[in-house]
Amino acid sequence: MSLRRAFNLVALTAAATVLSAGPWAATFSPGATSGVQMPTDPAEAMAVFEGDVEKWGNGPVSYLFLSEELEEWKELETDEERREFIRWFWDRRDDDLRDRQHPFREGFYTRVATANQRFSGFPRGWRSDRGRVWIILGRPDNLRTDFVTELETWTYRTYGGILRSSSNMGEMQVAFIRVRVATRKIYGGIGPGVWPFYLLNAFDIVNRALIENPSLKRGR
């Protein structure tokens, strides 16, 4: 599947009862970036988060790490090795290595910038729960808020076969509960703020499906 359309994402329905963590969680650090590093322009976001290669893996790109990529990243010791890894990381997700364009990387930082614009609670922007879902799964097909339960529900419908629903509904719903003014936490796990297993599984399926060049070797 072309990455130029990859983030028009799809859905998976399942029950969530298990507390788990995706590979990005191991590298994500709440203190990795300061509060001022919430760029709302895609080009600025790319410059900010790729400007310090040592901290690159602690930024929003940590949401995309496959487990094996994370292990490799943690073993790197020099900035030269990190720069080479970063080039390889994006090239694995590039649908056309013959040119110098990286539509996937550009689309990723567009979503980061949009998350920083939309979600003003604490933590804000890309560091918020809604920011993580927005960056990985993209814009939902439908968004509604129940003012009685205070749940905000995003619906993703099956698209392009990245995720294949196990039900006839062909959609996945992701819910967020209001915990304070302008702040919502993921809902559906064993408590507010606990990521449900079905969603972590969806993240992993999506991130693996977006690899265009699985056999690409580092330092090619």
N, C-alpha and C positions, 0 to 999 in steps of 0.2 A: 504493500500500500504506500502511495506517495505521502511523504510528510507534509506536502503542501496542503493536504486536506486532513491530516491525521487527527487534528484536535477538534474536529466536528465529531464528538465522541458519542459513545453508545452506552448500553446499559446492561446491568446485571442485577437480578433481584435475588435476595437471600436474607435469612434472619441473622441477627448479629448478637452474639452472647459472649464472644471471646475477646479478651484484652490482648492485643498484640502490637507489634511495631514493625513498620517497613524499614528497609535498609537505610532510607534517608534519615530516619529518626536517630540513628546511632551517631551521625555526624552533625546533626543540627544542634546549634548552641544558641540559646536565647540572647546571649551576650555577644554573639558573633559580629553584629553590626550595631552601630549606634542609632538612636532614634532619628537622627537627621538623614540617615541613608535610606530614604523612602522615595526614590526618584519616580516621578510620574510621567516621564518621557522615555520611550523605549531605548533610544540611543544613549541617553544618560544612564539608564538602568544597566545597560551592557557595560558602559565605561566604569560605573561604580563597582559592579560585582565581579568584573574581570580585571580590574585594575590592580588588585593585590592577589597574586596567584597563591600565596600561602593560605589566605583565608577564603579562597574561591569555593572550596568544598563545604564551607559552613554557611554559605548563602542559599538563595532559593534553588540553585541547581541541585542541592542535596535531595530535593524531592524526586529527582529523576534517577538517582543512582540505582543501578542494579547491585545486588549483594556482592558479586564478584568484582565489579568496578570499584566499589567502596573499599574492598580489601586491598586492591592494587593502589588506590589513592593513599591509603594510610601508610603504605610502605615507602612512599616517595620521600626523599631526603633533601633534594636541592630544588631551587626554583626552575632550573633548566629542565629537570625531569617533570616538574609540575606543568610547565608550559607545553611540553611535548604531550603529556597526558591530556591536557585540555583540548589541544588540537585534535587528537585521536578521538576523544569523547564526542565532540561535535561532529566529526567526520563520520562516525558510526551512525549518526542520525541524519545524515545528509543524503537526499535522494538523487543527487547528481554530483559526483566528485569531479566531473570534468570542468566545472566552472568554479569561481571563487565565492559564489553566493552560498549563504547558509540560511535558507528559508525557515528551517526548523528553529535555529537559534534566534533568528529575528522574531519569529512568532512567540517563542518562549519569553523573551524580554518584553514583548508587547503585553503579554498576559501578566507579567510581574508588574509592569507600570500601571496597568488597569487595576490590579488588586490594590496597589498603593493609593489609587485615586478613590476606589469605591469603599474600602473598609477602614473606618477611622477609629474604631474602638481600641482596646488594649488587650493583647498586643495588636498592632495595627498592620494594615497592608498585607504584604506577602507572608508575614509571620503569624497572621491570624488563621483560625481554622477555616474560615470561608476563603481566605487567600490561598491556602494550600489546595483546596478542592478546585478553585477557579484555575489555578496554574496547571494542575495535572489534567483535569477533565475538561477545562474550557468553559465557555458560557453555557449555562443550562438551557434546555429547550423551553422550560417553563419554571417560573418562580412565583410562589404564593406565600402569604403570611396569614396564619390563623391568629387573630387577635384575642381569642379566648385562651388557647393553649400556649400562645406566644412562640409557636414553632414557625420557623421559616423553612419551607420545603423547596428544594431544587429537584427538578425532574430531568433525567437524561434518557432519551429514547435511543433504541438500537439504530446505529448508523455505521455503515461501512464494514461491519464484521470485526471490529477490534475487540469488542466484548460481545459475547453471545449470551443472551439471556436464557436462563434455564426455565423460564415460564412463558406462557403465551402472551403475557402483557408486553413483553419486549421493552421494558423500561426499568430504570433504577431511580429511587428517590433517596435523596440525601437531606437530612433534617438538621437544623441548628436551633438551639434554644437560647432565649435571651437571658443573660446572667447579670447584665447591668446596662446602663444607657449606651447605645451604639455598639455593644459587645455581645457577640453570640458565640457559643461553643457547639462543637459537633455533638449530635444527640443520636442515640441508638445503640451505644455500647452498654456497659454495666453502670454508667453514670454520665452526667454531662461532662464533656471534655475528654471522654474515653473513646478512642477510635474503634468503631465496630469492625469486626473481622471481614465482613463482606466488602467494605469499602477499601480496606488495606489490600485485600485480594484483587479488587478492581484496579487499584493503583499499580500493582505489580504486573497484572496482565497488560495494561495499557503501556507501561514503560518498556516492557519486553517487546511488545508489538511494534514499537516505534524504532527499533533497531533496523536500519536499512542495510547495513554492511557488517553482519556478524563476524565475518572471517577477517575483517581488516586488522592488520597487525600494527602495533605501536612502532613508531620510528620508520614507517615505510618510506 
